[in-house]
Amino acid sequence: MRQTFHKNERLRSKVVLEELVNRGNSVKKHPFVLVWKKLDEKQKSPIRIAFSVSKKRFPLAVDRNEMKRRITEVYRVNKAGWYDELSGNYALLLIYTSNKKMKTVDLESKLMSIFKRFIVDADENP
C-alpha cells in the first residue's frame, strides 16, 4: 500500500461528524482522544478520519496547523498496518489534548498505542 493520504480518506461530512461526537465511542490515551463509530456504508478506505487541535490550547493558528501536520504525517506513514487489522469501515475523530508541542517521534509512539487500543475496542464492540 502506498503511503498517501487522499481526500477520500478525510472525514468531511458534517452529518457524520455530528453523529460521531454525539454517539461515538472513545478511547483516551494522553495526549489524544480518539472518537470512533462504525459505519454501515461502503467506502474506499476502511478509515475516514478528521484531526482536531484545540484553539484554547494553541491560540496561534500557525501552532495548531503545525501540530495537525505532524499528526497527519505520522498517521499517513503508519496507516497501512492499521488498515490490515480492521474489518469494517470506521469514522474517526482524533483530538490532540495537550497544550505543549510534541516531537514527531513522541507523537508516533503515542499514536501507535492509541490505535492499538482502538483496534482492540473495535473488535470487541462491532
MOPAC internal coordinates of N, CA, C and O (Angstrom, degrees):
PM7 1SCF
backbone

  N    0.0000 0     0.00 0     0.00 0    0    0    0
  C    1.4491 1     0.00 0     0.00 0    1    0    0
  C    1.5264 1   108.78 1     0.00 0    2    1    0
  O    1.2310 1   120.89 1   -43.91 1    3    2    1
  N    1.3217 1   115.90 1   136.09 1    3    2    1
  C    1.4559 1   120.97 1   178.72 1    5    3    2
  C    1.5226 1   110.23 1   -74.88 1    6    5    3
  O    1.2310 1   121.34 1   -32.53 1    7    6    5
  N    1.3133 1   115.04 1   147.47 1    7    6    5
  C    1.4620 1   120.21 1  -179.05 1    9    7    6
  C    1.5209 1   109.88 1   -90.42 1   10    9    7
  O    1.2310 1   121.26 1  -107.26 1   11   10    9
  N    1.3156 1   115.20 1    72.74 1   11   10    9
  C    1.4610 1   120.85 1   177.96 1   13   11   10
  C    1.5189 1   108.95 1  -121.22 1   14   13   11
  O    1.2310 1   121.08 1   -13.34 1   15   14   13
  N    1.3054 1   115.55 1   166.66 1   15   14   13
  C    1.4612 1   120.61 1   177.30 1   17   15   14
  C    1.5200 1   107.48 1  -134.37 1   18   17   15
  O    1.2310 1   121.14 1   -87.78 1   19   18   17
  N    1.3382 1   115.43 1    92.22 1   19   18   17
  C    1.4527 1   121.67 1  -174.65 1   21   19   18
  C    1.5210 1   112.32 1   -81.15 1   22   21   19
  O    1.2310 1   121.85 1   -15.50 1   23   22   21
  N    1.3090 1   114.07 1   164.50 1   23   22   21
  C    1.4585 1   121.13 1   179.70 1   25   23   22
  C    1.5249 1   111.95 1   -60.94 1   26   25   23
  O    1.2310 1   120.39 1   146.41 1   27   26   25
  N    1.3336 1   116.86 1   -33.59 1   27   26   25
  C    1.4681 1   119.50 1  -178.57 1   29   27   26
  C    1.5371 1   112.58 1   -73.93 1   30   29   27
  O    1.2310 1   119.88 1   173.43 1   31   30   29
  N    1.3338 1   117.83 1    -6.57 1   31   30   29
  C    1.4586 1   121.09 1   175.83 1   33   31   30
  C    1.5266 1   111.79 1   -92.29 1   34   33   31
  O    1.2310 1   120.17 1   168.84 1   35   34   33
  N    1.3210 1   117.28 1   -11.16 1   35   34   33
  C    1.4646 1   121.98 1   178.41 1   37   35   34
  C    1.5252 1   109.96 1   -83.12 1   38   37   35
  O    1.2310 1   121.29 1   -35.56 1   39   38   37
  N    1.2998 1   115.14 1   144.44 1   39   38   37
  C    1.4570 1   121.03 1   176.11 1   41   39   38
  C    1.5251 1   107.88 1   -91.84 1   42   41   39
  O    1.2310 1   120.63 1   -68.72 1   43   42   41
  N    1.3308 1   116.41 1   111.28 1   43   42   41
  C    1.4592 1   121.09 1  -176.04 1   45   43   42
  C    1.5201 1   113.24 1  -119.39 1   46   45   43
  O    1.2310 1   119.57 1   167.24 1   47   46   45
  N    1.2952 1   118.42 1   -12.76 1   47   46   45
  C    1.4541 1   122.33 1  -175.75 1   49   47   46
  C    1.5270 1   111.46 1   -71.63 1   50   49   47
  O    1.2310 1   120.67 1   -58.47 1   51   50   49
  N    1.3237 1   116.32 1   121.53 1   51   50   49
  C    1.4631 1   120.45 1   179.24 1   53   51   50
  C    1.5250 1   111.18 1   -63.94 1   54   53   51
  O    1.2310 1   120.68 1   143.54 1   55   54   53
  N    1.3159 1   116.31 1   -36.46 1   55   54   53
  C    1.4631 1   121.05 1  -178.83 1   57   55   54
  C    1.5290 1   109.90 1   -64.81 1   58   57   55
  O    1.2310 1   120.55 1   132.91 1   59   58   57
  N    1.3232 1   116.56 1   -47.09 1   59   58   57
  C    1.4678 1   120.35 1  -179.25 1   61   59   58
  C    1.5233 1   110.51 1   -67.29 1   62   61   59
  O    1.2310 1   120.00 1   139.55 1   63   62   61
  N    1.3349 1   117.60 1   -40.45 1   63   62   61
  C    1.4678 1   120.57 1   178.45 1   65   63   62
  C    1.5198 1   111.58 1   -62.30 1   66   65   63
  O    1.2310 1   120.37 1   137.38 1   67   66   65
  N    1.3212 1   116.89 1   -42.62 1   67   66   65
  C    1.4603 1   120.92 1   178.96 1   69   67   66
  C    1.5176 1   111.22 1   -64.25 1   70   69   67
  O    1.2310 1   120.58 1   136.53 1   71   70   69
  N    1.3194 1   116.49 1   -43.47 1   71   70   69
  C    1.4598 1   121.49 1   178.45 1   73   71   70
  C    1.5323 1   110.38 1   -64.96 1   74   73   71
  O    1.2310 1   120.89 1   142.04 1   75   74   73
  N    1.3195 1   115.90 1   -37.96 1   75   74   73
  C    1.4620 1   122.02 1   178.89 1   77   75   74
  C    1.5282 1   110.93 1   -62.16 1   78   77   75
  O    1.2310 1   120.40 1   133.76 1   79   78   77
  N    1.3162 1   116.84 1   -46.24 1   79   78   77
  C    1.4650 1   121.22 1  -179.37 1   81   79   78
  C    1.5223 1   110.86 1   -67.87 1   82   81   79
  O    1.2310 1   120.11 1   140.31 1   83   82   81
  N    1.3211 1   117.40 1   -39.69 1   83   82   81
  C    1.4678 1   120.96 1  -176.66 1   85   83   82
  C    1.5243 1   113.61 1   -77.30 1   86   85   83
  O    1.2310 1   119.82 1   140.28 1   87   86   85
  N    1.3349 1   117.94 1   -39.72 1   87   86   85
  C    1.4585 1   120.24 1  -172.53 1   89   87   86
  C    1.5283 1   114.31 1  -127.79 1   90   89   87
  O    1.2310 1   119.83 1  -163.80 1   91   90   89
  N    1.3203 1   117.93 1    16.20 1   91   90   89
  C    1.4565 1   120.25 1  -177.93 1   93   91   90
  C    1.5197 1   112.85 1   -84.27 1   94   93   91
  O    1.2310 1   120.81 1   -20.57 1   95   94   93
  N    1.3116 1   116.06 1   159.43 1   95   94   93
  C    1.4618 1   122.62 1   173.31 1   97   95   94
  C    1.5251 1   107.48 1   -86.39 1   98   97   95
  O    1.2310 1   120.40 1   -22.66 1   99   98   97
  N    1.3234 1   116.84 1   157.34 1   99   98   97
  C    1.4578 1   117.98 1  -178.98 1  101   99   98
  C    1.5244 1   111.44 1  -135.51 1  102  101   99
  O    1.2310 1   122.10 1   -27.12 1  103  102  101
  N    1.3231 1   113.59 1   152.88 1  103  102  101
  C    1.4537 1   122.90 1   175.49 1  105  103  102
  C    1.5211 1   105.65 1  -129.23 1  106  105  103
  O    1.2310 1   120.10 1   -47.52 1  107  106  105
  N    1.3352 1   117.41 1   132.48 1  107  106  105
  C    1.4573 1   120.66 1  -178.32 1  109  107  106
  C    1.5187 1   110.01 1  -119.89 1  110  109  107
  O    1.2310 1   121.45 1   -46.66 1  111  110  109
  N    1.2942 1   114.83 1   133.34 1  111  110  109
  C    1.4666 1   122.34 1   174.83 1  113  111  110
  C    1.5116 1   105.82 1  -155.49 1  114  113  111
  O    1.2310 1   120.75 1   -68.97 1  115  114  113
  N    1.3361 1   116.16 1   111.03 1  115  114  113
  C    1.4657 1   119.74 1  -174.20 1  117  115  114
  C    1.5235 1   110.87 1   -51.91 1  118  117  115
  O    1.2310 1   118.84 1   -49.65 1  119  118  117
  N    1.3066 1   119.82 1   130.35 1  119  118  117
  C    1.4552 1   133.21 1    10.90 1  121  119  118
  C    1.5281 1   113.29 1  -101.45 1  122  121  119
  O    1.2310 1   119.57 1  -154.61 1  123  122  121
  N    1.3256 1   118.43 1    25.39 1  123  122  121
  C    1.4584 1   120.89 1  -175.75 1  125  123  122
  C    1.5205 1   112.47 1  -119.80 1  126  125  123
  O    1.2310 1   121.37 1   -29.30 1  127  126  125
  N    1.3196 1   114.98 1   150.70 1  127  126  125
  C    1.4617 1   123.48 1   165.52 1  129  127  126
  C    1.5226 1   104.84 1  -125.43 1  130  129  127
  O    1.2310 1   120.77 1   -54.31 1  131  130  129
  N    1.3195 1   116.13 1   125.69 1  131  130  129
  C    1.4578 1   121.48 1  -179.70 1  133  131  130
  C    1.5229 1   108.12 1  -112.63 1  134  133  131
  O    1.2310 1   120.42 1   -65.33 1  135  134  133
  N    1.3225 1   116.80 1   114.67 1  135  134  133
  C    1.4641 1   122.27 1   177.97 1  137  135  134
  C    1.5212 1   106.41 1  -102.31 1  138  137  135
  O    1.2310 1   120.58 1   -50.46 1  139  138  137
  N    1.3289 1   116.49 1   129.54 1  139  138  137
  C    1.4588 1   119.87 1  -175.62 1  141  139  138
  C    1.5257 1   111.81 1  -138.86 1  142  141  139
  O    1.2310 1   122.13 1   -23.69 1  143  142  141
  N    1.3079 1   113.53 1   156.31 1  143  142  141
  C    1.4658 1   121.30 1   177.68 1  145  143  142
  C    1.5194 1   107.92 1  -150.17 1  146  145  143
  O    1.2310 1   120.97 1   -43.17 1  147  146  145
  N    1.3053 1   115.76 1   136.83 1  147  146  145
  C    1.4673 1   120.11 1   176.81 1  149  147  146
  C    1.5217 1   108.77 1   -77.81 1  150  149  147
  O    1.2310 1   120.95 1   -44.39 1  151  150  149
  N    1.3152 1   115.80 1   135.61 1  151  150  149
  C    1.4588 1   121.68 1  -179.89 1  153  151  150
  C    1.5188 1   110.07 1  -104.83 1  154  153  151
  O    1.2310 1   121.05 1   -35.18 1  155  154  153
  N    1.3230 1   115.59 1   144.82 1  155  154  153
  C    1.4553 1   120.81 1   178.79 1  157  155  154
  C    1.5235 1   112.38 1   -87.40 1  158  157  155
  O    1.2310 1   121.00 1   150.81 1  159  158  157
  N    1.3344 1   115.70 1   -29.19 1  159  158  157
  C    1.4641 1   118.61 1  -175.59 1  161  159  158
  C    1.5261 1   112.08 1   -74.74 1  162  161  159
  O    1.2310 1   121.57 1   -22.52 1  163  162  161
  N    1.3034 1   114.60 1   157.48 1  163  162  161
  C    1.4643 1   122.17 1   179.26 1  165  163  162
  C    1.5234 1   108.58 1   -80.39 1  166  165  163
  O    1.2310 1   120.77 1   -38.88 1  167  166  165
  N    1.3320 1   116.13 1   141.12 1  167  166  165
  C    1.4579 1   120.83 1   176.15 1  169  167  166
  C    1.5260 1   109.07 1  -145.37 1  170  169  167
  O    1.2310 1   120.82 1   -16.19 1  171  170  169
  N    1.3200 1   116.03 1   163.81 1  171  170  169
  C    1.4702 1   120.66 1  -174.56 1  173  171  170
  C    1.5182 1   113.05 1   -67.61 1  174  173  171
  O    1.2310 1   120.07 1   142.24 1  175  174  173
  N    1.3202 1   117.47 1   -37.76 1  175  174  173
  C    1.4605 1   120.61 1   179.14 1  177  175  174
  C    1.5299 1   109.02 1  -117.88 1  178  177  175
  O    1.2310 1   119.88 1   -26.98 1  179  178  177
  N    1.3270 1   117.84 1   153.02 1  179  178  177
  C    1.4643 1   119.69 1  -177.19 1  181  179  178
  C    1.5285 1   113.99 1   -68.51 1  182  181  179
  O    1.2310 1   120.18 1   159.10 1  183  182  181
  N    1.3381 1   117.26 1   -20.90 1  183  182  181
  C    1.4545 1   120.84 1  -178.95 1  185  183  182
  C    1.5204 1   110.09 1  -126.12 1  186  185  183
  O    1.2310 1   121.12 1   -48.24 1  187  186  185
  N    1.3363 1   115.46 1   131.76 1  187  186  185
  C    1.4731 1   121.96 1   167.51 1  189  187  186
  C    1.5124 1   105.26 1  -114.93 1  190  189  187
  O    1.2310 1   120.50 1   -53.78 1  191  190  189
  N    1.3346 1   116.65 1   126.22 1  191  190  189
  C    1.4569 1   120.30 1  -168.98 1  193  191  190
  C    1.5239 1   112.15 1  -131.28 1  194  193  191
  O    1.2310 1   121.34 1   -32.69 1  195  194  193
  N    1.3237 1   115.04 1   147.31 1  195  194  193
  C    1.4657 1   122.94 1   172.73 1  197  195  194
  C    1.5287 1   106.99 1  -126.11 1  198  197  195
  O    1.2310 1   120.86 1   -34.67 1  199  198  197
  N    1.3192 1   115.95 1   145.33 1  199  198  197
  C    1.4604 1   122.26 1  -179.76 1  201  199  198
  C    1.5163 1   109.29 1  -112.51 1  202  201  199
  O    1.2310 1   120.62 1   -37.08 1  203  202  201
  N    1.3352 1   116.42 1   142.92 1  203  202  201
  C    1.4600 1   120.32 1  -179.27 1  205  203  202
  C    1.5267 1   110.19 1  -138.64 1  206  205  203
  O    1.2310 1   121.32 1   -45.29 1  207  206  205
  N    1.3392 1   115.09 1   134.71 1  207  206  205
  C    1.4572 1   122.59 1   173.29 1  209  207  206
  C    1.5234 1   105.65 1  -128.69 1  210  209  207
  O    1.2310 1   120.60 1   -51.18 1  211  210  209
  N    1.3142 1   116.46 1   128.82 1  211  210  209
  C    1.4589 1   122.01 1  -171.79 1  213  211  210
  C    1.5240 1   113.26 1   -68.79 1  214  213  211
  O    1.2310 1   121.10 1   -44.60 1  215  214  213
  N    1.3247 1   115.49 1   135.40 1  215  214  213
  C    1.4567 1   121.80 1   175.35 1  217  215  214
  C    1.5331 1   110.06 1   -69.86 1  218  217  215
  O    1.2310 1   120.56 1   151.93 1  219  218  217
  N    1.3186 1   116.54 1   -28.07 1  219  218  217
  C    1.4605 1   120.83 1   178.65 1  221  219  218
  C    1.5280 1   110.90 1   -66.89 1  222  221  219
  O    1.2310 1   120.69 1   141.45 1  223  222  221
  N    1.3252 1   116.29 1   -38.55 1  223  222  221
  C    1.4645 1   120.49 1  -178.49 1  225  223  222
  C    1.5235 1   113.10 1   -83.71 1  226  225  223
  O    1.2310 1   120.28 1   148.47 1  227  226  225
  N    1.3305 1   117.07 1   -31.53 1  227  226  225
  C    1.4666 1   122.86 1   178.02 1  229  227  226
  C    1.5248 1   108.32 1  -126.84 1  230  229  227
  O    1.2310 1   119.63 1   -91.64 1  231  230  229
  N    1.3261 1   118.31 1    88.36 1  231  230  229
  C    1.4642 1   120.76 1  -175.76 1  233  231  230
  C    1.5301 1   114.04 1   -64.13 1  234  233  231
  O    1.2310 1   120.22 1   151.00 1  235  234  233
  N    1.3186 1   117.19 1   -29.00 1  235  234  233
  C    1.4635 1   120.19 1  -179.44 1  237  235  234
  C    1.5257 1   110.32 1   -86.21 1  238  237  235
  O    1.2310 1   120.69 1   -51.25 1  239  238  237
  N    1.3258 1   116.29 1   128.75 1  239  238  237
  C    1.4583 1   121.54 1  -178.91 1  241  239  238
  C    1.5296 1   111.39 1   -61.10 1  242  241  239
  O    1.2310 1   120.41 1   148.04 1  243  242  241
  N    1.3177 1   116.83 1   -31.96 1  243  242  241
  C    1.4626 1   120.95 1   178.94 1  245  243  242
  C    1.5303 1   110.30 1   -59.37 1  246  245  243
  O    1.2310 1   120.65 1   135.99 1  247  246  245
  N    1.3230 1   116.36 1   -44.01 1  247  246  245
  C    1.4579 1   121.14 1  -179.56 1  249  247  246
  C    1.5286 1   111.90 1   -69.52 1  250  249  247
  O    1.2310 1   120.50 1   138.41 1  251  250  249
  N    1.3362 1   116.65 1   -41.59 1  251  250  249
  C    1.4696 1   120.09 1   177.54 1  253  251  250
  C    1.5291 1   110.68 1   -61.00 1  254  253  251
  O    1.2310 1   120.65 1   133.37 1  255  254  253
  N    1.3148 1   116.36 1   -46.63 1  255  254  253
  C    1.4614 1   120.27 1  -178.76 1  257  255  254
  C    1.5216 1   111.64 1   -65.43 1  258  257  255
  O    1.2310 1   120.24 1   143.79 1  259  258  257
  N    1.3181 1   117.14 1   -36.21 1  259  258  257
  C    1.4654 1   120.29 1   178.02 1  261  259  258
  C    1.5273 1   110.50 1   -62.91 1  262  261  259
  O    1.2310 1   120.24 1   135.21 1  263  262  261
  N    1.3260 1   117.14 1   -44.79 1  263  262  261
  C    1.4618 1   120.19 1   179.33 1  265  263  262
  C    1.5328 1   110.98 1   -65.59 1  266  265  263
  O    1.2310 1   120.27 1   139.37 1  267  266  265
  N    1.3317 1   117.08 1   -40.63 1  267  266  265
  C    1.4741 1   119.23 1   177.70 1  269  267  266
  C    1.5170 1   111.08 1   -62.85 1  270  269  267
  O    1.2310 1   120.49 1   140.59 1  271  270  269
  N    1.3379 1   116.66 1   -39.41 1  271  270  269
  C    1.4654 1   120.00 1   178.35 1  273  271  270
  C    1.5189 1   111.45 1   -63.98 1  274  273  271
  O    1.2310 1   120.64 1   137.26 1  275  274  273
  N    1.3249 1   116.38 1   -42.74 1  275  274  273
  C    1.4718 1   119.74 1   178.70 1  277  275  274
  C    1.5234 1   111.51 1   -63.18 1  278  277  275
  O    1.2310 1   120.64 1   134.86 1  279  278  277
  N    1.3241 1   116.39 1   -45.14 1  279  278  277
  C    1.4646 1   120.58 1  -179.08 1  281  279  278
  C    1.5240 1   110.29 1   -64.86 1  282  281  279
  O    1.2310 1   120.49 1   136.89 1  283  282  281
  N    1.3203 1   116.67 1   -43.11 1  283  282  281
  C    1.4652 1   120.73 1   178.83 1  285  283  282
  C    1.5144 1   111.36 1   -61.49 1  286  285  283
  O    1.2310 1   120.36 1   139.87 1  287  286  285
  N    1.3125 1   116.91 1   -40.13 1  287  286  285
  C    1.4627 1   121.11 1   179.93 1  289  287  286
  C    1.5256 1   111.26 1   -64.99 1  290  289  287
  O    1.2310 1   120.35 1   136.14 1  291  290  289
  N    1.3167 1   116.93 1   -43.86 1  291  290  289
  C    1.4646 1   120.22 1   178.01 1  293  291  290
  C    1.5236 1   109.94 1   -63.52 1  294  293  291
  O    1.2310 1   120.13 1   137.97 1  295  294  293
  N    1.3134 1   117.35 1   -42.03 1  295  294  293
  C    1.4686 1   121.52 1   177.44 1  297  295  294
  C    1.5269 1   110.98 1   -60.97 1  298  297  295
  O    1.2310 1   120.59 1   133.64 1  299  298  297
  N    1.3289 1   116.48 1   -46.36 1  299  298  297
  C    1.4630 1   121.80 1  -177.12 1  301  299  298
  C    1.5237 1   111.26 1   -59.61 1  302  301  299
  O    1.2310 1   120.21 1   138.15 1  303  302  301
  N    1.3121 1   117.20 1   -41.85 1  303  302  301
  C    1.4616 1   121.33 1  -177.19 1  305  303  302
  C    1.5280 1   111.72 1   -70.52 1  306  305  303
  O    1.2310 1   119.91 1   146.02 1  307  306  305
  N    1.3269 1   117.78 1   -33.98 1  307  306  305
  C    1.4684 1   121.44 1  -172.39 1  309  307  306
  C    1.5182 1   115.40 1  -102.49 1  310  309  307
  O    1.2310 1   119.39 1   176.81 1  311  310  309
  N    1.3182 1   118.77 1    -3.19 1  311  310  309
  C    1.4650 1   120.39 1  -171.16 1  313  311  310
  C    1.5265 1   114.64 1   -67.15 1  314  313  311
  O    1.2310 1   119.28 1   152.23 1  315  314  313
  N    1.3155 1   118.97 1   -27.77 1  315  314  313
  C    1.4661 1   121.51 1  -176.15 1  317  315  314
  C    1.5294 1   111.44 1   -58.75 1  318  317  315
  O    1.2310 1   120.17 1   137.94 1  319  318  317
  N    1.3158 1   117.27 1   -42.06 1  319  318  317
  C    1.4682 1   120.80 1   178.66 1  321  319  318
  C    1.5142 1   112.50 1   -65.16 1  322  321  319
  O    1.2310 1   120.71 1   142.42 1  323  322  321
  N    1.3250 1   116.24 1   -37.58 1  323  322  321
  C    1.4606 1   120.08 1   179.89 1  325  323  322
  C    1.5167 1   111.35 1   -71.23 1  326  325  323
  O    1.2310 1   120.27 1   143.35 1  327  326  325
  N    1.3253 1   117.10 1   -36.65 1  327  326  325
  C    1.4652 1   120.77 1   179.28 1  329  327  326
  C    1.5286 1   110.39 1   -61.24 1  330  329  327
  O    1.2310 1   120.48 1   141.48 1  331  330  329
  N    1.3313 1   116.69 1   -38.52 1  331  330  329
  C    1.4642 1   120.68 1  -178.19 1  333  331  330
  C    1.5263 1   112.08 1   -66.52 1  334  333  331
  O    1.2310 1   120.27 1   150.28 1  335  334  333
  N    1.3258 1   117.09 1   -29.72 1  335  334  333
  C    1.4611 1   120.65 1  -176.14 1  337  335  334
  C    1.5249 1   113.84 1   -85.70 1  338  337  335
  O    1.2310 1   119.89 1   168.60 1  339  338  337
  N    1.3304 1   117.81 1   -11.40 1  339  338  337
  C    1.4622 1   120.95 1  -175.99 1  341  339  338
  C    1.5219 1   111.68 1   -97.09 1  342  341  339
  O    1.2310 1   121.45 1   -36.04 1  343  342  341
  N    1.3120 1   114.84 1   143.96 1  343  342  341
  C    1.4557 1   120.29 1   170.57 1  345  343  342
  C    1.5304 1   105.86 1  -121.80 1  346  345  343
  O    1.2310 1   120.68 1   -62.00 1  347  346  345
  N    1.2983 1   116.31 1   118.00 1  347  346  345
  C    1.4598 1   120.15 1  -176.38 1  349  347  346
  C    1.5139 1   111.21 1   112.84 1  350  349  347
  O    1.2310 1   121.40 1    -3.53 1  351  350  349
  N    1.3322 1   114.93 1   176.47 1  351  350  349
  C    1.4571 1   121.61 1  -178.68 1  353  351  350
  C    1.5194 1   109.44 1  -113.38 1  354  353  351
  O    1.2310 1   120.87 1   -39.84 1  355  354  353
  N    1.3253 1   115.95 1   140.16 1  355  354  353
  C    1.4497 1   121.44 1  -175.38 1  357  355  354
  C    1.5214 1   111.32 1  -133.95 1  358  357  355
  O    1.2310 1   121.41 1   -30.74 1  359  358  357
  N    1.3388 1   114.90 1   149.26 1  359  358  357
  C    1.4605 1   122.51 1   170.11 1  361  359  358
  C    1.5244 1   106.17 1  -109.38 1  362  361  359
  O    1.2310 1   120.46 1   -48.84 1  363  362  361
  N    1.3391 1   116.72 1   131.16 1  363  362  361
  C    1.4603 1   121.37 1  -176.51 1  365  363  362
  C    1.5202 1   110.74 1  -126.61 1  366  365  363
  O    1.2310 1   121.09 1   -33.15 1  367  366  365
  N    1.3071 1   115.51 1   146.85 1  367  366  365
  C    1.4576 1   122.68 1   170.35 1  369  367  366
  C    1.5209 1   106.17 1  -127.70 1  370  369  367
  O    1.2310 1   120.59 1   -63.83 1  371  370  369
  N    1.3345 1   116.48 1   116.17 1  371  370  369
  C    1.4543 1   122.25 1  -178.74 1  373  371  370
  C    1.5230 1   108.49 1  -103.53 1  374  373  371
  O    1.2310 1   120.65 1   -64.37 1  375  374  373
  N    1.3370 1   116.35 1   115.63 1  375  374  373
  C    1.4631 1   122.20 1  -176.15 1  377  375  374
  C    1.5265 1   108.76 1  -109.98 1  378  377  375
  O    1.2310 1   121.36 1   -53.80 1  379  378  377
  N    1.3299 1   115.00 1   126.20 1  379  378  377
  C    1.4677 1   121.52 1   176.49 1  381  379  378
  C    1.5214 1   107.36 1   -90.18 1  382  381  379
  O    1.2310 1   119.92 1   -58.96 1  383  382  381
  N    1.3405 1   117.76 1   121.04 1  383  382  381
  C    1.4627 1   120.94 1  -171.29 1  385  383  382
  C    1.5197 1   115.13 1  -107.08 1  386  385  383
  O    1.2310 1   119.29 1   171.98 1  387  386  385
  N    1.3084 1   118.96 1    -8.02 1  387  386  385
  C    1.4638 1   120.39 1  -178.93 1  389  387  386
  C    1.5197 1   110.53 1   -78.03 1  390  389  387
  O    1.2310 1   120.82 1   -21.49 1  391  390  389
  N    1.3248 1   116.04 1   158.51 1  391  390  389
  C    1.4599 1   119.38 1   176.86 1  393  391  390
  C    1.5278 1   111.44 1  -104.98 1  394  393  391
  O    1.2310 1   120.60 1  -170.31 1  395  394  393
  N    1.3319 1   116.46 1     9.69 1  395  394  393
  C    1.4504 1   121.62 1   177.29 1  397  395  394
  C    1.5252 1   110.04 1  -118.32 1  398  397  395
  O    1.2310 1   120.95 1   -34.70 1  399  398  397
  N    1.3197 1   115.79 1   145.30 1  399  398  397
  C    1.4617 1   119.94 1   175.86 1  401  399  398
  C    1.5236 1   108.93 1   -72.86 1  402  401  399
  O    1.2310 1   121.05 1   -40.79 1  403  402  401
  N    1.3240 1   115.60 1   139.21 1  403  402  401
  C    1.4538 1   120.57 1   177.59 1  405  403  402
  C    1.5186 1   109.13 1  -112.24 1  406  405  403
  O    1.2310 1   121.19 1   -27.00 1  407  406  405
  N    1.3240 1   115.33 1   153.00 1  407  406  405
  C    1.4511 1   120.25 1   175.72 1  409  407  406
  C    1.5182 1   108.43 1   -73.22 1  410  409  407
  O    1.2310 1   120.92 1   -24.29 1  411  410  409
  N    1.3189 1   115.84 1   155.71 1  411  410  409
  C    1.4568 1   121.61 1  -177.05 1  413  411  410
  C    1.5249 1   111.80 1   -60.31 1  414  413  411
  O    1.2310 1   119.97 1   142.33 1  415  414  413
  N    1.3186 1   117.66 1   -37.67 1  415  414  413
  C    1.4707 1   121.60 1   179.83 1  417  415  414
  C    1.5261 1   110.39 1   -62.64 1  418  417  415
  O    1.2310 1   120.44 1   136.64 1  419  418  417
  N    1.3276 1   116.77 1   -43.36 1  419  418  417
  C    1.4607 1   120.34 1   178.87 1  421  419  418
  C    1.5301 1   111.30 1   -68.05 1  422  421  419
  O    1.2310 1   120.99 1   140.18 1  423  422  421
  N    1.3290 1   115.70 1   -39.82 1  423  422  421
  C    1.4676 1   119.88 1   177.35 1  425  423  422
  C    1.5236 1   110.62 1   -60.00 1  426  425  423
  O    1.2310 1   120.67 1   140.06 1  427  426  425
  N    1.3243 1   116.32 1   -39.94 1  427  426  425
  C    1.4650 1   119.99 1  -178.21 1  429  427  426
  C    1.5237 1   111.42 1   -62.69 1  430  429  427
  O    1.2310 1   120.16 1   134.97 1  431  430  429
  N    1.3288 1   117.30 1   -45.03 1  431  430  429
  C    1.4663 1   119.32 1  -179.17 1  433  431  430
  C    1.5338 1   111.09 1   -65.44 1  434  433  431
  O    1.2310 1   120.05 1   139.90 1  435  434  433
  N    1.3360 1   117.51 1   -40.10 1  435  434  433
  C    1.4651 1   120.92 1   178.98 1  437  435  434
  C    1.5279 1   111.54 1   -67.54 1  438  437  435
  O    1.2310 1   120.76 1   139.58 1  439  438  437
  N    1.3376 1   116.15 1   -40.42 1  439  438  437
  C    1.4602 1   120.37 1   179.52 1  441  439  438
  C    1.5277 1   111.02 1   -66.83 1  442  441  439
  O    1.2310 1   120.65 1   141.81 1  443  442  441
  N    1.3255 1   116.36 1   -38.19 1  443  442  441
  C    1.4663 1   119.86 1   177.72 1  445  443  442
  C    1.5364 1   110.34 1   -61.81 1  446  445  443
  O    1.2310 1   120.54 1   136.99 1  447  446  445
  N    1.3247 1   116.57 1   -43.01 1  447  446  445
  C    1.4653 1   119.33 1  -177.66 1  449  447  446
  C    1.5315 1   112.00 1   -68.69 1  450  449  447
  O    1.2310 1   120.06 1   141.53 1  451  450  449
  N    1.3332 1   117.50 1   -38.47 1  451  450  449
  C    1.4645 1   118.03 1  -179.87 1  453  451  450
  C    1.5281 1   111.01 1   -71.13 1  454  453  451
  O    1.2310 1   119.88 1   146.36 1  455  454  453
  N    1.3307 1   117.84 1   -33.64 1  455  454  453
  C    1.4613 1   119.11 1   177.63 1  457  455  454
  C    1.5241 1   111.52 1   -71.47 1  458  457  455
  O    1.2310 1   119.64 1   148.41 1  459  458  457
  N    1.3251 1   118.28 1   -31.59 1  459  458  457
  C    1.4681 1   120.01 1   174.38 1  461  459  458
  C    1.5269 1   109.89 1   -62.36 1  462  461  459
  O    1.2310 1   120.77 1   136.33 1  463  462  461
  N    1.3430 1   116.14 1   -43.67 1  463  462  461
  C    1.4662 1   119.92 1   178.31 1  465  463  462
  C    1.5211 1   111.18 1   -65.28 1  466  465  463
  O    1.2310 1   120.33 1   140.44 1  467  466  465
  N    1.3343 1   116.98 1   -39.56 1  467  466  465
  C    1.4615 1   120.48 1   178.28 1  469  467  466
  C    1.5250 1   110.94 1   -61.65 1  470  469  467
  O    1.2310 1   119.98 1   135.70 1  471  470  469
  N    1.3160 1   117.64 1   -44.30 1  471  470  469
  C    1.4649 1   121.35 1  -178.41 1  473  471  470
  C    1.5290 1   110.52 1   -63.38 1  474  473  471
  O    1.2310 1   120.14 1   139.79 1  475  474  473
  N    1.3259 1   117.33 1   -40.21 1  475  474  473
  C    1.4625 1   120.97 1   177.33 1  477  475  474
  C    1.5315 1   110.10 1   -64.46 1  478  477  475
  O    1.2310 1   120.28 1   133.97 1  479  478  477
  N    1.3352 1   117.07 1   -46.03 1  479  478  477
  C    1.4710 1   120.93 1   179.37 1  481  479  478
  C    1.5248 1   111.72 1   -64.89 1  482  481  479
  O    1.2310 1   120.35 1   140.95 1  483  482  481
  N    1.3227 1   116.94 1   -39.05 1  483  482  481
  C    1.4686 1   120.42 1  -178.85 1  485  483  482
  C    1.5233 1   110.54 1   -65.80 1  486  485  483
  O    1.2310 1   120.00 1   145.48 1  487  486  485
  N    1.3342 1   117.61 1   -34.52 1  487  486  485
  C    1.4704 1   120.53 1   177.38 1  489  487  486
  C    1.5163 1   111.35 1   -71.34 1  490  489  487
  O    1.2310 1   120.10 1   146.66 1  491  490  489
  N    1.3269 1   117.41 1   -33.34 1  491  490  489
  C    1.4682 1   121.48 1  -179.11 1  493  491  490
  C    1.5243 1   111.73 1   -76.25 1  494  493  491
  O    1.2310 1   120.36 1   144.83 1  495  494  493
  N    1.3343 1   116.91 1   -35.17 1  495  494  493
  C    1.4777 1   121.14 1  -176.02 1  497  495  494
  C    1.5303 1   110.22 1  -115.07 1  498  497  495
  O    1.2310 1   119.94 1   -99.72 1  499  498  497
  N    1.3138 1   117.73 1    80.28 1  499  498  497
  C    1.4795 1   117.91 1  -178.60 1  501  499  498
  C    1.4639 1   114.82 1   -74.94 1  502  501  499
  O    1.2310 1   120.10 1   180.00 1  503  502  501

